[in-house]
């Protein structure tokens, strides 16, 4: 199967997807987005549909397409190429390799009520889009087992959907994340990514952007660039490819937490090239595979920290953070934000590095 070009999508798909979304997506009255009395912490109240789903049938598996919203994009391998198709009113695309559709149980919705309230009971509409990108047709696949070529196609699809979402009204930020395992909050083991938009910048990204901007003004250097330069030859390095580095952060919130960052300064994931996507796919697959072999039956969250794509927004050096969930948090962590780890990032990097290098060697055919 050939890798799809980063220019493979066109405006016709976007316009068709909007038409089918309006036709098929059932209206769901959503909850609101509430802010803490004092801090910038948000929570969302969601109201999910009370539908009984056969636990023996994965709605993301081939043959069960009717259990989800119609796809706005289905990639189908044919004659060594990937065709770009989508479901229509009468039939669902079969034989797909990757499938994209709006969530039936969205966390945010464009149909939410336009209501606001002020402090101390601040709330705003939970407005936005929620797309699901099914990363493999195989139910038994995981993020750590799909091959780099498939990961590349997944990332191109994500990149295209990201660009389209930023053209939509009311979209200020697009979050991208995946959950693996019960402890990580996964409700469906079939490998998939969530693309979730917000009308405001999430507090964690806002804080990171503000801190990065401050350091850049004071020291004249991007803090992530500085971090990458220090970690490349340091004891917390896990793995490197031509354009990316994986490392365990100096002050992790979770044992075996690691980040993947571009080596060069770049603020826009949506603009990286096909070559860079292939490189990212390789290190992403190798590190997730290495993690799964280092920590057996591990649950983890995979989170993209991206800059807001709107003009005049403070930017960050984009990267991916992986949070393995190996133990419960204590009161110190939940109540005060001070984290206790029984594995140092240096120890974690040593163990992860060994596993990830073996995984990379197998992937590129070096025995």
C-alpha positions in Angstrom: 0.0 0.0 0.0 1.5 3.4 -1.0 1.6 6.3 1.4 -1.0 8.9 0.5 0.3 12.3 -0.4 -0.1 15.2 2.0 -1.9 17.0 -0.8 -4.3 14.1 -1.4 -7.4 15.8 -0.1 -9.4 18.5 -1.8 -12.2 21.0 -1.2 -14.8 18.7 -2.6 -14.4 16.2 0.2 -14.8 19.0 2.8 -18.0 20.3 1.1 -19.5 16.9 0.8 -18.6 16.1 4.4 -20.5 19.1 5.6 -23.6 18.1 3.5 -23.6 14.6 4.8 -23.0 15.8 8.4 -26.1 18.0 8.3 -28.1 15.2 6.8 -27.1 12.3 9.0 -25.9 13.6 12.4 -28.7 13.4 15.0 -29.2 16.5 17.1 -27.8 16.0 20.6 -28.5 18.6 23.2 -25.2 19.0 25.0 -24.3 20.2 28.5 -22.1 23.1 29.3 -18.5 23.9 30.0 -18.0 25.0 33.6 -15.0 26.8 35.1 -13.7 26.4 38.6 -14.7 29.1 41.2 -11.1 30.6 41.1 -8.8 28.7 38.8 -8.9 28.3 35.0 -9.8 24.6 35.3 -12.7 23.6 33.1 -15.1 20.6 33.2 -17.7 19.6 30.7 -21.1 18.2 31.5 -22.1 15.8 28.7 -25.4 14.1 28.0 -24.9 10.9 26.1 -27.5 8.9 24.2 -28.9 6.0 26.2 -28.7 3.4 23.5 -28.1 -0.3 24.2 -25.1 -1.5 22.1 -24.3 -5.2 21.7 -21.1 -5.6 23.7 -20.0 -8.3 21.3 -20.0 -5.9 18.4 -17.5 -3.1 18.1 -19.1 -0.1 16.4 -15.7 0.7 14.9 -15.2 -2.7 13.2 -15.8 -3.5 9.6 -19.4 -4.6 9.0 -20.7 -2.5 11.8 -20.6 0.9 10.1 -24.3 1.4 10.6 -23.6 1.7 14.4 -21.7 5.0 13.9 -22.5 8.2 12.0 -21.7 7.9 8.2 -18.1 8.4 7.3 -16.9 11.7 5.9 -13.8 9.9 4.7 -13.1 6.2 4.2 -9.7 5.2 2.8 -9.8 2.0 0.7 -6.8 0.2 -0.6 -7.1 -0.8 -4.3 -4.4 -1.7 -6.8 -1.7 -0.5 -4.5 -3.3 2.9 -4.0 -5.7 4.4 -1.5 -9.0 5.6 -2.7 -10.8 8.4 -0.9 -14.5 7.5 -0.5 -17.3 8.3 1.9 -20.6 6.7 3.0 -23.8 7.8 1.4 -27.4 7.6 2.3 -28.0 4.1 1.0 -24.7 2.2 1.6 -21.5 2.2 3.6 -18.0 1.9 2.2 -16.5 -1.5 2.6 -12.9 -2.7 2.7 -11.7 0.6 4.4 -8.3 1.0 6.0 -9.0 4.2 7.9 -12.5 5.6 8.6 -13.4 9.1 9.8 -16.9 10.2 11.2 -18.5 12.4 13.7 -18.9 10.9 17.1 -22.4 9.6 18.0 -21.7 10.5 21.7 -19.9 13.9 21.2 -18.2 15.6 24.1 -18.9 18.9 22.4 -21.5 19.8 19.7 -22.3 22.6 17.3 -26.0 22.1 18.4 -25.3 23.1 22.0 -27.4 25.8 23.6 -25.9 29.3 23.4 -26.0 30.1 27.1 -23.5 31.7 29.4 -23.3 32.5 33.1 -20.8 34.5 35.2 -18.7 33.7 38.2 -18.9 32.1 40.7 -20.9 29.8 38.5 -19.2 30.5 35.2 -20.2 28.4 32.2 -20.1 28.7 28.5 -21.5 26.5 25.7 -19.7 23.2 25.1 -19.5 24.2 21.5 -17.4 22.3 18.9 -16.9 19.3 16.6 -16.0 15.8 17.7 -14.5 13.5 15.1 -13.4 9.9 15.4 -10.5 8.6 13.3 -10.4 4.8 13.4 -6.8 3.9 12.9 -7.2 0.3 11.7 -9.9 -2.0 10.6 -8.6 -4.8 12.8 -10.2 -4.9 16.3 -7.1 -6.6 17.9 -4.7 -3.9 16.7 -3.4 -1.2 19.0 -1.5 2.0 18.6 1.6 -0.1 19.4 1.0 -2.8 16.7 -0.2 -1.0 13.6 2.7 -0.5 11.2 4.5 2.8 10.5 2.9 3.0 7.0 -0.5 2.8 8.5 0.4 5.4 11.1 1.6 7.7 8.3 -1.8 7.5 6.6 -3.6 8.1 9.9 -1.5 11.2 10.5 -2.2 12.5 7.0 -5.9 12.1 7.6 -5.6 13.8 11.0 -3.6 16.6 9.4 -6.3 17.2 6.7 -9.2 17.1 9.1 -7.2 19.6 11.4 -6.9 22.0 8.5 -10.6 21.7 7.7 -11.7 22.2 11.3 -9.8 25.4 11.6 -11.8 26.9 8.7 -15.0 26.4 10.6 -16.8 29.1 12.6 -16.3 29.0 16.3 -13.2 26.8 16.3 -10.3 28.3 18.3 -8.4 25.1 19.1 -8.4 21.5 17.9 -7.3 18.9 20.4 -6.1 15.5 19.3 -5.8 12.6 21.6 -6.0 8.8 21.9 -6.7 6.5 24.9 -5.5 3.0 25.3 -6.7 0.7 28.1 -9.4 1.0 30.8 -7.2 3.0 33.2 -6.6 5.6 30.5 -10.4 6.2 30.0 -10.8 4.1 26.9 -14.4 3.0 26.3 -13.6 1.1 23.1 -10.4 -0.9 22.7 -10.5 -0.5 18.9 -7.6 1.9 18.1 -8.9 5.4 17.3 -8.0 9.0 17.8 -10.4 11.8 18.9 -10.4 15.3 17.2 -12.2 17.7 19.5 -12.6 21.4 19.0 -13.1 24.2 21.5 -14.1 27.8 21.2 -11.4 28.8 23.7 -7.8 27.6 24.1 -7.6 24.8 26.7 -6.0 26.0 30.0 -3.0 23.6 29.8 -2.2 24.9 26.2 -2.8 28.5 27.2 -0.5 28.1 30.2 2.2 26.4 28.1 1.9 29.1 25.4 2.2 31.9 28.0 5.2 30.4 29.7 6.9 29.7 26.4 6.3 33.3 25.3 7.7 34.7 28.6 10.9 32.6 28.4 11.3 33.5 24.7 11.1 37.2 25.6 13.4 36.9 28.6 16.1 34.6 27.2 15.6 34.8 23.5 15.2 31.1 23.1 12.3 28.7 22.6 12.1 26.6 25.7 11.3 23.4 23.8 14.2 24.0 21.4 16.4 24.4 24.5 15.0 21.2 26.0 15.6 19.3 22.8 19.2 20.5 22.6 19.9 19.4 26.2 18.1 16.0 26.0 19.6 14.8 22.7 22.7 13.5 24.4 21.3 13.3 27.9 20.3 10.4 30.2 16.6 10.9 29.5 16.8 10.4 25.7 14.8 7.4 24.6 15.1 7.3 20.8 15.9 9.5 17.9 15.1 9.5 14.2 16.3 12.0 11.6 13.9 14.7 12.6 12.4 13.7 16.0 13.5 12.9 19.5 11.7 10.9 22.2 12.7 11.6 25.8 11.4 11.2 29.3 10.8 14.7 30.7 12.8 16.1 33.6 9.7 16.4 35.8 7.2 13.8 34.7 3.7 13.4 36.1 3.7 9.7 35.4 6.3 6.9 35.5 7.6 6.1 32.0 6.0 9.3 30.6 7.7 10.4 27.4 7.4 13.1 24.8 8.1 13.2 21.1 9.3 16.5 19.7 10.5 17.8 16.3 14.2 18.5 16.6 13.9 21.8 14.6 11.7 24.6 15.8 8.3 24.3 14.3 4.9 25.5 15.6 2.5 24.0 13.1 1.7 20.3 12.9 -0.6 20.9 9.9 2.3 22.1 7.8 4.8 19.3 8.3 5.8 17.5 5.1 5.1 13.9 4.1 8.7 13.0 4.8 8.4 14.4 8.3 5.1 12.5 8.8 6.8 9.3 7.8 9.6 10.0 10.2 7.1 10.8 13.0 5.2 7.6 12.3 8.3 5.5 12.7 9.3 7.0 16.1 5.7 7.0 17.3 5.3 3.3 16.4 8.7 2.3 17.8 8.2 4.1 21.2 4.7 2.9 21.7 5.8 -0.6 20.9 8.7 -0.3 23.2 6.5 1.0 26.0 4.1 -2.0 25.6 7.0 -4.3 26.0 8.6 -2.5 28.9 5.3 -2.1 31.0 3.1 -5.1 30.4 -0.7 -4.4 29.8 0.0 -0.7 30.2 -2.8 1.8 29.7 -1.8 5.2 28.4 -3.0 8.5 26.9 -1.5 9.9 23.7 -1.9 13.7 23.5 -0.9 16.2 20.8 0.2 19.6 22.2 -0.3 21.8 19.2 -0.3 25.5 18.7 -3.6 27.3 18.0 -3.7 27.7 14.2 -5.4 31.1 14.4 -3.5 34.2 13.5 -1.9 36.3 16.3 -2.1 33.4 18.8 0.9 32.7 20.9 2.6 29.6 19.6 4.3 26.6 21.1 6.8 24.2 19.7 4.4 21.4 19.0 5.0 17.9 20.4 3.3 14.7 21.5 3.1 13.6 25.1 2.4 10.0 26.2 1.1 9.4 29.8 1.4 5.7 30.9 -1.1 5.0 33.8 0.7 2.6 36.0 -0.7 3.6 39.5 -3.4 5.7 41.1 -2.7 9.2 42.2 -2.5 10.1 45.9 -4.0 13.1 47.7 -0.7 14.9 47.2 -1.1 14.7 43.5 -4.8 15.3 43.2 -5.0 18.0 45.9 -1.7 19.9 45.4 -0.3 19.0 42.0 2.9 17.5 43.4 3.6 14.2 41.8 5.3 11.1 43.3 7.0 8.7 41.0 8.6 5.4 42.0 10.7 5.4 38.8 13.0 8.3 37.9 12.8 9.6 34.4 16.5 8.6 34.0 15.7 5.0 34.9 12.6 5.0 32.7 14.5 6.3 29.7 17.2 3.6 30.1 14.6 0.8 30.1 12.4 2.4 27.4 15.4 3.2 25.3 16.5 -0.4 25.2 13.0 -1.7 24.2 12.4 1.1 21.7 15.7 0.6 19.9 14.9 -3.1 19.5 11.5 -2.2 18.2 12.9 0.3 15.8 15.5 -2.2 14.5 12.7 -4.7 13.8 10.6 -2.1 12.0 13.4 -1.1 9.7 14.6 -4.7 9.1 17.8 -4.6 11.2 18.2 -7.9 13.1 
